[in-house]
Each structure stands twice: as structure tokens, then as C-alpha cells.
Amino acid sequence: MAASFYMLVPRPLLHLYTFTPLHLYTFTMKTGIIGSGSMGSGIAQVAATAGHEVLLYDNNPDALRRAKANLEKIMARLVEKGRLEQEEAEAILSRIRFVNSLTDYKDAGLVIEAIVENLDIKKTVFQHVEEIVSEDCIIATNTSSLSIASIASACQDPSRVIGIHFFNPAPLMKLVEAIPAVQTNEETLKRSIELIQSWGKTTVVAKDTPGFIVNRVARPFYGEALRILEEGLADAPTIDWAMKEIGGFRMGPFTLMDYIGHDVNYKVTETVFESFYYDPRYKPSFTQKRLMEAGWLGRKTGRGFYDYREGAKTPEPTKDKKLGEQIVWRILVMLINEAADALYLNIASRDDIELAMTKGVNYPKGLLQWADEKGINHCVITLDRLHAEYLEDRYRCSPLLRRMAREGRRFY
Ligand SMILES: NC(=O)c1ccc[n+]([C@@H]2O[C@H](COP(=O)([O-])OP(=O)(O)OC[C@H]3O[C@@H](n4cnc5c(N)ncnc54)[C@H](O)[C@@H]3O)[C@@H](O)[C@H]2O)c1
């Protein structure tokens, strides 16, 4: 088995692959995308905008037709808003070929799979793609929750397989997580990062573990807010108000969950929980499960935590500053704990964890920098108090925070 680049490179050197402006040179190559849903067509738009010839395939001809119509609409809107010239928009669209067979992918330099989140189906597709593409083609998956190692194991040469995780909507979200599997070789990681940076994206490198960086570290943003709601300490509008107005987050957790959709958000939480062998830290919430079961999926169905139907009134928050500060600190300290633990377990470098949370989910500040500002010792004391109060493992303090507090160290 080829040794993984990730394992061979000392941690400090991983920064080179995150911050060096490797797109100082430009090159284009044929990029094949499989799956023309929201992610596949978004990634196609990004690659074509960066000047690449793109092939977009879907096994459902209707989905492919919808993707084409959507992309045409998006381009027209960008022209209307003055963000693109008409000729540029036409050139971008002309670089995307909507194809009915994967055989067209034989001379692609990179293939990104963005199909349904199902391991067996993904493995079959990877096996098939490998038979078509050239030996030096990188085959990437955009999976949010499956292990890259298991997808790579479907290939004869798993060293060219990697996770390239875009966020939704791909054209707007700056961050891309690059996830080498244990089988991935150095060249695959290096070339993938160069390419994605040349598309104008910020890359971070994450270990092949559930949730990678963002979907793991962000869990308490939802989980702790739900817990505070379930305990009756505050209602959803008050928690949202506190996180936005006092915490400085772009959106409160309940507004955000309604926006993401409870089917999607609950599923990610459940998958992370199961993948971590039922670690109570990631336990999903019944409140959210019931919304999902009721079909109150959020904005898209007109109802979630809030009522979006015509004429419905949004309840007012209790604007109690002291309560608001307690809410923000309890959620924030849980996020800090998660970020510290991700660093402790070498999921990513310190700077990549900060970049991931500020660029991937637009947090107002990096969580580790926030920990420094609040005081590491203060974080440890709060977590220990919560742990003593609830006697639940979910509030256990990361060994890294405890050690740093003892040694009087800071993250920066
Ligand atoms: N939606 C998100 O917010 C998001 C964010 C990051 C990553 N992802 C990941 O991206 C992938 C795609 O997600 P999505 O939201 O775009 O899904 P989607 O349902 O919008 O699109 C999936 C597309 O794949 C097609 N498809 C299914 N099986 C296929 C096959 N065997 N061959 C070819 N095409 C096939 C479907 O017809 C559909 O058009 C998933 O792995 C998901 O976990 C999603």
C-alpha cells in the first residue's frame, strides 16, 4: 500500500499546502463531474468559470436537463446584475458539456463524483470510472459523511483517490476541504490542492474522520442550542437573537437549521454520532427529529422552528442581555472544546481549523483565537462546571485545553 502523504509530512509542513499561492501559474484541464444535482452543477460552474473544459454527467436525463436550465438561468442573472459580461457567461456555458455517458471522461485530468450519498453506489461508480480514465487522472469524491478510504478501496489504484469537499452553494462558498485517505499518495494531494486553489478556493487539509473539520467542529452550534431549548432555558427566537446580536454569528442556530433543512441537518448529526461509535457529544436531538418526521423541514416546506407561511408572525425574542450572554458562552465554549479536540486529535492544523470555521461557515472569529481571548482556564472551568452539573460525558473537557490551562499556554 502506498504510504499516505498526510502521514509522511510533519504537521507544520502541511501549512505549505494550504497557504502557498500555488495558483501563481495557470493551467486548464478537462474536468469530469458525475452527478448534476446542487453540488455537481455548482462545482461545474466553478471549474468552467476558472477556464476548464467540464463534462457533466448524470444517470437521470431529467436531472441533467434541469442542471442545464439552472446553469443558464444563473448565468443570465449574473449578467443582469452586472457581475459578468454576456460573452463571459456564454464562454462559461460553452465550456460545460452535458453528456449521457462516462466514456467521454477518458481524457479527463480530474473527475469529481457528486452523486447520491450511498457507499455501495459510489463504490460501483468509482470502479467503473477507473476503467475509463487514464492512469494519472485524479478521482475525487465530494462526500460529506462517508469514509474516503472505503470509497478509494473500490479502485485498483486507490492512491489517486481523494476527498474534495465543497460547501453548498459551491460557487459562493470559499472553502474546500481536501481529505487524503490512508491510501492517497502525495502527488494526488498536491495536485488536487493546486488545482482547487487555481479555481479561487481556499483549501484546508483534513484527516479522513467523520465530519472532516467543519461538519465535526460545528456540531455544538446546533446541538447545544437544541439542548438549551429542550431544557426550557430560552426559546428559539431568544437563542437566535443572542447568537446573532451578542455572539456576532451571521445567523442564529434555529434560523440556520430551518435554512439548511431538518432532513439534511438531522441526517448529518446522526451520521456523525453513529460514526463516532455513539459518542454522547454528538447525540442528535428528539426535538429536531420530530420536526423532520412531521415534514416541517424548514424554509423549503414553509415550516420548521419558525412559520414561513403567508401572514405568519415571527415570535419576538426576550432581549435579556444577561441571559443572552450565558447562552452565547455555553454554545461557544462547546464549539471551542470541539475545535481544541480536533487539534488534539490531529484532524487538521491549528490554522486550518480556524480557516475552515471562518471561511466554511462564516464564524466571526476563529474558535481557537476566541479561546485565547476568553482565557483557556475560563473555558476549562466552564466545561468542568457543566460536566459536574449534568454528569454527562458530552461536557467532558478536551485534554488539550486542560493541559494548556495547566501550562499557561495560548493557541496564538
Ligand atoms: N447538498 C449539500 O449541502 C452538500 C454539501 C457538500 C457535499 N455534499 C455531497 O455531495 C454529493 C451530492 O449531493 P447533492 O446535494 O448535490 O445531491 P443531489 O441529490 O442534489 O444530486 C445528486 C445527483 O446525482 C445523480 N445520481 C445518483 N446516482 C447516480 C449515478 N449512479 N450516476 C450518476 N448520477 C447519479 C442524481 O440523479 C442527482 O441528480 C453527496 O455525496 C453529498 O453528501 C452535499
The ligand as an ORCA input file, in Angstrom:
! r2SCAN-3c Opt
* xyz 0 1
  N     -26.099     19.370     -0.538
  C     -25.124     19.758      0.248
  O     -25.259     20.697      1.048
  C     -23.784     19.067      0.147
  C     -22.628     19.738      0.582
  C     -21.392     19.115      0.439
  C     -21.322     17.824     -0.075
  N     -22.454     17.168     -0.474
  C     -22.310     15.818     -1.052
  O     -22.371     15.936     -2.474
  C     -22.989     14.779     -3.035
  C     -24.180     15.212     -3.872
  O     -25.079     15.952     -3.098
  P     -26.231     16.862     -3.745
  O     -26.791     17.649     -2.628
  O     -25.713     17.545     -4.965
  O     -27.267     15.729     -4.171
  P     -28.458     15.848     -5.248
  O     -29.463     14.851     -4.824
  O     -28.856     17.267     -5.451
  O     -27.769     15.344     -6.610
  C     -27.276     14.040     -6.807
  C     -27.362     13.743     -8.292
  O     -26.672     12.509     -8.535
  C     -27.396     11.782     -9.514
  N     -27.049     10.375     -9.399
  C     -27.451      9.490     -8.464
  N     -26.857      8.289     -8.689
  C     -26.081      8.441     -9.787
  C     -25.210      7.565    -10.506
  N     -25.052      6.301    -10.138
  N     -24.543      8.051    -11.581
  C     -24.719      9.352    -11.950
  N     -25.514     10.217    -11.317
  C     -26.187      9.764    -10.234
  C     -28.854     12.083     -9.211
  O     -29.657     11.863    -10.361
  C     -28.795     13.562     -8.805
  O     -29.009     14.404     -9.910
  C     -23.327     13.885     -1.856
  O     -22.269     12.969     -1.692
  C     -23.403     14.847     -0.687
  O     -23.100     14.230      0.550
  C     -23.680     17.787     -0.374
*
